[in-house]
Amino acid sequence: MRGEGLLFIASLVCAWTIPASHARQWGSPLRQETTEKQLRPLERRIDESICESLLRPHIQKVALMFLVRGDMYHEDVWTAWIGDLADLVPPSLFCDEILAQCYRDMPQRQAIPKSVYDQQVYFSIVVHTKQNYPGYNEGSIDNRIVQERVETAWGNHSLVTATRILMAAALEDPYNQQFQLVCEATIPVRAPLVTHDQLLAQNMSRIGYPGKMWGEVEGSSDRWPLAMHEKWPELRHHTKHHSQWVTLIREHIHIILNDTFLNDLFSRHCYVPAQRLKFWCINDEQYIGTLLSWKLGDHVIYEYIDDLAMAPVARRGGVPAEMLNADLLMQIRGSKADTSNLEHIHSHWGECHAVDKPSIYHVDTSDAERVALATDECARDPTLRQPLPYGEIPRFQYCAFFARKFQAATAPGVKTLLQGLYII
């Protein structure tokens, strides 16, 4: 894809393809400890706003928006998963002195990191939890809890409100390009770089089939409260039903946060408890799809797809701890045609033919010798100066990257399973 030069860099940084927890058994040196001297803030040389515009094409993040009710069941898994990306960067940051300086001057690198989340540029995390929750372990995700919080309830518009709060917080990071909603029972089911690259490979949101409505246009009207139709007659042409656990592009986040009309309409009239059995209007599974259908019009089929990043769960009670095994996880990922273990647990959209290794190479900045060699290679291969071509890498359909309803009782088994599969 980038010729012999890129293969040369790949040989320099091959150690990063193996999780740090397994590096020693593969014969690769473990990542060196970062000293306080190395973490000392550098004198700023370039204006921050200039650096931001220069870095944005080269640093593209996925925001993980945790909508939770308290404990994070799999906090250790997420810490290990994202921790595998610590000190990795795109090679283009070493091909230009100004870019390299801007990277060193990034605000998140100007302070001693509190956790591995601060030592990587691929994922960001924001958390919405209940208002009276005391917080998480110091040095983990505790400082990523949003300040504004609301009490949430199933089917209630409060879930949409909490999601919008998460979106607004994640949007503050100018490098976030994809936004994934997850919960406390969510786990990653593929390696972090593979997940990151695949989510950025297509500039579309993953919500649900754009054309899906509650039956025919005329027949769908009785599913919605009359007050909603009276306020907005066009509702019947745009009603959509979709997964709550959506993946959204940055442009669609702006559309959602700029909306006041439809948000107010759903808040006032959708899912009234006294009418719950008469109407089937569920805020968090209809608001986003309906809004985008309205705002995007005929172009909606080119803006979002039904190839969900989150494996759809069918079992209300979640995955039983006794069913955890590698075969089940492979079936959830879509990596096997066999679906015998998925009955009543996960839906299966199609067989995934993903190659579970990163399509793009990255440089480990903790190794000074490798950084120097990568910098020299930049001089020989001008294409390495370009931003990473996420849009050009192969995109694999029907592949799950996350799965949910793995409750607290499954946490030890999930961690052991993901370690055994080299996902963490």
C-alpha positions as CSV (number, residue, x, y, z in Angstrom):
1,M,0.0,0.0,0.0
2,R,2.9,2.4,0.8
3,G,5.6,0.4,-0.8
4,E,8.9,-0.9,0.6
5,G,9.3,2.1,2.9
6,L,6.2,1.2,4.9
7,L,7.2,-2.4,5.2
8,F,10.5,-1.1,6.6
9,I,8.7,0.8,9.3
10,A,6.5,-2.3,10.0
11,S,9.7,-4.2,10.7
12,L,10.8,-1.5,13.1
13,V,7.6,-1.5,15.1
14,C,6.5,-5.1,15.0
15,A,6.5,-5.4,18.8
16,W,3.4,-3.3,19.1
17,T,1.2,-5.9,17.5
18,I,1.5,-8.0,20.6
19,P,-0.2,-6.9,23.9
20,A,2.4,-5.7,26.4
21,S,1.2,-8.4,28.8
22,H,2.4,-11.1,26.4
23,A,5.4,-9.4,24.9
24,R,8.0,-11.3,27.0
25,Q,6.8,-14.7,25.9
26,W,7.1,-13.6,22.3
27,G,10.7,-12.5,22.8
28,S,10.0,-8.8,22.5
29,P,11.2,-6.3,25.1
30,L,8.6,-4.8,27.4
31,R,7.9,-1.1,27.0
32,Q,10.3,1.0,29.0
33,E,9.1,2.8,32.1
34,T,8.6,6.5,31.4
35,T,10.6,8.7,33.8
36,E,9.5,11.9,35.5
37,K,12.2,13.7,33.5
38,Q,10.7,12.5,30.3
39,L,7.3,13.7,31.4
40,R,8.5,17.2,32.3
41,P,6.5,19.8,30.2
42,L,8.3,21.2,27.2
43,E,8.4,24.9,26.5
44,R,5.6,25.7,24.0
45,R,7.0,26.8,20.6
46,I,3.9,26.8,18.4
47,D,0.5,28.3,19.0
48,E,-2.0,25.6,20.2
49,S,-4.7,26.5,17.7
50,I,-2.2,26.1,14.8
51,C,-1.0,22.8,16.2
52,E,-4.6,21.6,16.5
53,S,-5.4,22.2,12.8
54,L,-2.1,20.6,11.8
55,L,-2.5,17.5,13.9
56,R,-6.2,16.9,13.3
57,P,-5.7,15.0,10.0
58,H,-3.1,12.8,11.6
59,I,-4.7,12.1,14.9
60,Q,-8.2,10.7,14.6
61,K,-9.8,9.2,17.7
62,V,-12.8,7.1,18.5
63,A,-14.8,8.4,21.5
64,L,-16.2,5.7,23.8
65,M,-19.2,7.2,25.5
66,F,-20.1,5.2,28.6
67,L,-23.7,5.4,29.6
68,V,-23.7,3.6,32.9
69,R,-25.6,3.3,36.2
70,G,-22.7,2.9,38.6
71,D,-20.0,0.3,38.7
72,M,-17.9,-0.4,35.5
73,Y,-18.0,-4.2,35.4
74,H,-15.1,-4.5,33.1
75,E,-12.9,-1.5,34.0
76,D,-9.8,-3.8,34.2
77,V,-10.5,-5.0,30.6
78,W,-10.9,-1.5,29.2
79,T,-7.7,-0.3,31.0
80,A,-5.7,-3.2,29.6
81,W,-7.3,-2.9,26.1
82,I,-6.5,0.8,25.7
83,G,-3.2,0.4,27.6
84,D,-1.9,-1.6,24.7
85,L,-1.9,1.6,22.6
86,A,0.2,3.6,25.1
87,D,3.1,5.5,23.3
88,L,2.0,4.5,19.8
89,V,1.5,7.2,17.2
90,P,1.1,7.4,13.4
91,P,4.4,7.5,11.6
92,S,3.6,10.8,9.9
93,L,4.2,12.6,13.2
94,F,7.9,11.9,12.8
95,C,8.1,13.0,9.2
96,D,7.7,16.7,9.9
97,E,9.5,18.7,12.6
98,I,6.5,21.0,13.2
99,L,4.1,18.1,13.5
100,A,6.5,16.3,15.9
101,Q,6.8,19.4,18.0
102,C,3.0,19.9,18.0
103,Y,2.6,16.3,19.1
104,R,5.0,16.8,22.0
105,D,3.2,20.0,23.0
106,M,-0.3,18.5,23.1
107,P,-2.0,19.5,26.3
108,Q,-2.6,15.9,27.4
109,R,1.2,15.4,27.1
110,Q,2.1,18.5,29.1
111,A,1.2,16.9,32.5
112,I,2.2,13.7,34.2
113,P,-0.4,11.1,33.0
114,K,-2.8,9.7,35.6
115,S,-3.4,6.5,33.7
116,V,-2.8,4.7,30.4
117,Y,-5.7,6.6,28.9
118,D,-3.6,9.7,28.9
119,Q,-0.7,8.0,27.1
120,Q,-2.5,7.2,23.8
121,V,-4.1,9.1,20.9
122,Y,-6.6,6.6,19.5
123,F,-9.5,6.5,22.0
124,S,-11.1,9.0,24.3
125,I,-13.5,8.2,27.2
126,V,-16.4,10.1,28.7
127,V,-18.7,8.6,31.4
128,H,-22.2,9.5,32.5
129,T,-23.2,7.7,35.7
130,K,-25.9,8.3,38.3
131,Q,-25.8,11.6,40.1
132,N,-24.9,10.3,43.6
133,Y,-22.2,7.8,42.4
134,P,-19.0,8.4,44.5
135,G,-16.6,7.8,41.6
136,Y,-14.2,5.2,40.3
137,N,-10.6,4.2,41.3
138,E,-8.3,7.1,41.4
139,G,-6.1,7.3,38.3
140,S,-8.5,5.3,36.1
141,I,-11.6,6.8,34.5
142,D,-12.6,8.9,37.5
143,N,-11.7,12.2,35.9
144,R,-13.7,11.4,32.8
145,I,-17.1,11.6,34.4
146,V,-19.2,14.4,32.9
147,Q,-20.1,17.2,35.3
148,E,-23.8,17.4,34.2
149,R,-25.7,14.3,35.0
150,V,-29.4,13.3,35.1
151,E,-31.3,10.4,36.6
152,T,-32.2,7.8,33.9
153,A,-34.9,5.2,33.5
154,W,-35.6,2.5,30.9
155,G,-37.5,3.8,27.8
156,N,-37.6,7.3,29.3
157,H,-36.3,10.4,27.5
158,S,-33.7,10.8,30.2
159,L,-31.6,8.3,28.3
160,V,-31.6,10.6,25.3
161,T,-30.7,13.5,27.6
162,A,-27.8,11.6,29.1
163,T,-26.6,10.5,25.7
164,R,-26.7,14.1,24.4
165,I,-24.6,15.2,27.5
166,L,-22.1,12.5,26.6
167,M,-22.0,13.7,23.0
168,A,-21.4,17.3,24.0
169,A,-18.5,16.3,26.3
170,A,-16.9,14.0,23.6
171,L,-17.3,16.7,21.0
172,E,-15.0,19.0,23.0
173,D,-12.1,16.8,21.9
174,P,-11.3,18.1,18.3
175,Y,-9.7,14.8,17.4
176,N,-12.7,12.6,18.0
177,Q,-14.2,11.5,14.6
178,Q,-16.3,8.4,15.6
179,F,-18.5,8.3,18.6
180,Q,-19.5,4.9,20.1
181,L,-22.1,4.5,22.8
182,V,-21.3,1.7,25.3
183,C,-22.5,0.7,28.8
184,E,-21.1,-0.9,31.9
185,A,-21.8,-4.4,30.6
186,T,-20.0,-3.8,27.2
187,I,-16.8,-5.5,26.4
188,P,-14.4,-5.2,23.4
189,V,-14.3,-8.4,21.2
190,R,-11.4,-7.4,18.9
191,A,-8.0,-5.9,19.4
192,P,-7.9,-2.1,19.9
193,L,-6.0,-1.1,16.7
194,V,-8.2,-3.3,14.5
195,T,-11.3,-1.8,16.1
196,H,-10.0,1.8,15.7
197,D,-9.0,1.3,12.1
198,Q,-12.2,-0.4,11.1
199,L,-14.4,2.3,12.7
200,L,-12.6,5.0,10.8
201,A,-12.5,3.1,7.5
202,Q,-15.9,4.4,6.5
203,N,-17.2,7.9,7.2
204,M,-20.7,6.7,8.0
205,S,-22.7,6.2,11.2
206,R,-23.8,2.7,12.2
207,I,-27.3,3.0,13.5
208,G,-29.7,0.6,11.7
209,Y,-31.2,0.2,8.3
210,P,-31.9,3.7,7.0
211,G,-35.2,2.7,5.3
212,K,-36.6,0.7,8.2
213,M,-39.9,2.1,9.6
214,W,-42.7,0.7,11.8
215,G,-44.5,-1.0,8.9
216,E,-45.9,1.0,6.0
217,V,-46.1,4.8,6.3
218,E,-49.9,4.8,6.7
219,G,-50.0,1.9,9.0
220,S,-47.3,3.2,11.4
221,S,-49.3,6.2,12.6
222,D,-51.2,4.2,15.3
223,R,-48.0,3.3,17.0
224,W,-47.3,6.9,17.9
225,P,-49.2,9.2,20.3
226,L,-51.7,11.5,18.5
227,A,-50.1,14.6,20.0
228,M,-46.8,13.9,18.2
229,H,-48.6,13.6,14.8
230,E,-50.6,16.8,15.4
231,K,-47.4,18.7,16.3
232,W,-45.4,17.3,13.4
233,P,-47.4,15.6,10.6
234,E,-44.2,14.6,8.8
235,L,-43.4,12.2,11.6
236,R,-45.0,9.2,9.7
237,H,-42.5,9.7,6.9
238,H,-39.4,9.7,9.0
239,T,-40.1,7.3,11.9
240,K,-37.2,4.9,12.4
241,H,-36.5,2.1,14.9
242,H,-32.8,1.3,15.6
243,S,-30.3,0.1,18.2
244,Q,-29.7,2.3,21.2
245,W,-25.9,1.5,21.0
246,V,-25.1,3.6,18.0
247,T,-21.8,4.6,16.3
248,L,-21.9,8.2,15.0
249,I,-19.7,10.4,12.9
250,R,-18.9,13.9,14.0
251,E,-21.2,15.6,11.6
252,H,-24.2,13.7,12.9
253,I,-23.3,14.5,16.5
254,H,-23.6,18.2,15.5
255,I,-27.0,17.6,14.0
256,I,-28.2,15.9,17.2
257,L,-26.9,18.6,19.5
258,N,-28.3,21.4,17.4
259,D,-31.8,19.9,17.5
260,T,-34.4,21.3,19.8
261,F,-37.7,20.7,18.1
262,L,-37.6,16.9,17.8
263,N,-35.9,16.5,21.2
264,D,-38.7,18.5,22.8
265,L,-41.4,16.5,20.9
266,F,-40.0,13.1,22.1
267,S,-39.5,14.5,25.6
268,R,-43.1,15.7,25.9
269,H,-45.0,12.9,24.2
270,C,-43.0,9.7,23.7
271,Y,-43.2,6.8,26.2
272,V,-45.9,8.1,28.5
273,P,-46.1,5.4,31.2
274,A,-49.9,5.3,31.3
275,Q,-50.0,4.7,27.5
276,R,-47.0,2.3,27.3
277,L,-49.0,-0.7,26.2
278,K,-51.0,1.3,23.6
279,F,-48.1,3.0,21.8
280,W,-44.7,1.8,21.0
281,C,-42.6,4.9,21.1
282,I,-39.2,4.4,22.7
283,N,-37.1,7.5,22.9
284,D,-33.6,6.0,22.9
285,E,-34.3,3.5,20.1
286,Q,-36.1,6.0,17.7
287,Y,-35.1,9.6,18.4
288,I,-31.6,9.5,16.7
289,G,-32.7,7.6,13.6
290,T,-35.9,9.6,13.1
291,L,-34.0,12.9,13.5
292,L,-31.3,12.0,11.0
293,S,-33.9,10.7,8.5
294,W,-35.6,14.1,8.7
295,K,-32.5,16.2,8.5
296,L,-30.6,14.2,5.9
297,G,-33.6,13.6,3.6
298,D,-33.0,11.5,0.5
299,H,-29.2,11.5,1.3
300,V,-29.8,9.4,4.5
301,I,-29.0,6.1,2.7
302,Y,-25.4,7.4,2.1
303,E,-24.9,8.7,5.6
304,Y,-25.7,5.7,7.9
305,I,-25.8,2.0,7.7
306,D,-27.1,-1.0,9.6
307,D,-23.7,-2.7,10.0
308,L,-23.6,-2.2,13.7
309,A,-20.3,-2.1,15.6
310,M,-22.1,-3.4,18.7
311,A,-23.2,-7.0,18.5
312,P,-27.0,-7.0,19.0
313,V,-28.1,-8.9,22.1
314,A,-31.3,-10.8,22.3
315,R,-31.2,-12.2,25.8
316,R,-32.7,-9.9,28.5
317,G,-30.7,-11.4,31.4
318,G,-27.4,-11.2,29.7
319,V,-24.8,-13.8,28.9
320,P,-24.6,-16.5,31.6
321,A,-21.1,-16.8,33.1
322,E,-21.1,-20.6,32.6
323,M,-21.4,-20.1,28.8
324,L,-18.3,-18.0,28.4
325,N,-15.8,-19.7,26.1
326,A,-13.7,-18.9,23.0
327,D,-16.2,-20.5,20.7
328,L,-19.0,-18.2,21.9
329,L,-16.9,-15.1,21.5
330,M,-16.0,-16.1,17.9
331,Q,-19.7,-16.5,17.1
332,I,-20.5,-13.2,18.7
333,R,-17.8,-11.6,16.6
334,G,-19.3,-13.1,13.4
335,S,-16.1,-15.0,12.7
336,K,-17.9,-18.4,12.4
337,A,-20.7,-19.5,10.2
338,D,-21.8,-21.7,13.1
339,T,-24.3,-19.9,15.4
340,S,-25.3,-22.8,17.6
341,N,-24.3,-21.0,20.8
342,L,-26.0,-17.7,20.0
343,E,-29.6,-18.7,20.3
344,H,-31.4,-16.3,22.6
345,I,-28.1,-14.5,23.3
346,H,-27.1,-12.5,20.2
347,S,-28.5,-11.9,16.8
348,H,-26.3,-12.8,13.9
349,W,-26.3,-10.4,10.9
350,G,-23.8,-12.3,8.6
351,E,-20.5,-14.0,8.5
352,C,-17.5,-11.7,9.1
353,H,-14.3,-12.3,7.1
354,A,-12.1,-9.8,8.9
355,V,-8.3,-10.1,9.0
356,D,-7.7,-9.5,12.7
357,K,-4.5,-7.5,12.4
358,P,-4.1,-3.7,11.9
359,S,-4.1,-2.5,8.3
360,I,-2.0,0.5,9.2
361,Y,1.4,0.7,10.9
362,H,2.2,2.8,14.0
363,V,5.4,3.9,15.7
364,D,6.3,3.1,19.3
365,T,7.6,6.4,20.8
366,S,9.0,4.7,23.9
367,D,11.9,3.3,21.9
368,A,14.2,6.1,20.9
369,E,16.2,4.0,18.5
370,R,13.1,2.9,16.6
371,V,11.9,6.5,16.5
372,A,15.2,7.6,15.0
373,L,15.1,4.9,12.4
374,A,11.5,5.8,11.5
375,T,12.5,9.4,11.2
376,D,15.2,8.5,8.7
377,E,12.8,6.4,6.7
378,C,10.5,9.4,6.4
379,A,13.2,11.2,4.4
380,R,13.4,8.3,1.9
381,D,9.6,7.8,1.5
382,P,7.6,11.1,1.1
383,T,4.3,9.2,1.3
384,L,4.8,8.7,5.0
385,R,4.3,12.4,5.5
386,Q,0.6,12.0,4.6
387,P,-2.2,11.3,7.2
388,L,-3.0,7.7,7.6
389,P,-5.3,6.5,4.8
390,Y,-8.2,5.1,6.9
391,G,-10.6,5.5,4.0
392,E,-8.5,3.3,1.8
393,I,-8.1,0.2,4.0
394,P,-10.4,-2.9,3.4
395,R,-13.6,-2.6,5.4
396,F,-15.1,-5.8,6.7
397,Q,-18.9,-6.2,7.0
398,Y,-20.9,-8.0,9.6
399,C,-18.1,-7.8,12.1
400,A,-18.8,-7.0,15.7
401,F,-16.3,-5.0,17.6
402,F,-18.1,-4.7,20.9
403,A,-20.7,-6.8,22.7
404,R,-22.9,-6.1,25.7
405,K,-24.9,-7.7,28.5
406,F,-21.9,-9.2,30.1
407,Q,-22.9,-8.5,33.7
408,A,-20.7,-8.2,36.8
409,A,-20.6,-11.9,37.4
410,T,-18.8,-12.5,34.1
411,A,-16.0,-10.0,34.7
412,P,-13.3,-12.6,35.8
413,G,-14.2,-15.0,33.0
414,V,-14.3,-12.2,30.4
415,K,-10.8,-10.9,31.4
416,T,-9.3,-14.4,31.3
417,L,-11.0,-15.1,27.9
418,L,-9.8,-11.9,26.3
419,Q,-6.3,-12.4,27.6
420,G,-6.2,-15.9,26.1
421,L,-7.3,-14.6,22.7
422,Y,-4.7,-11.8,22.8
423,I,-7.4,-9.1,22.7
424,I,-5.9,-7.6,25.8
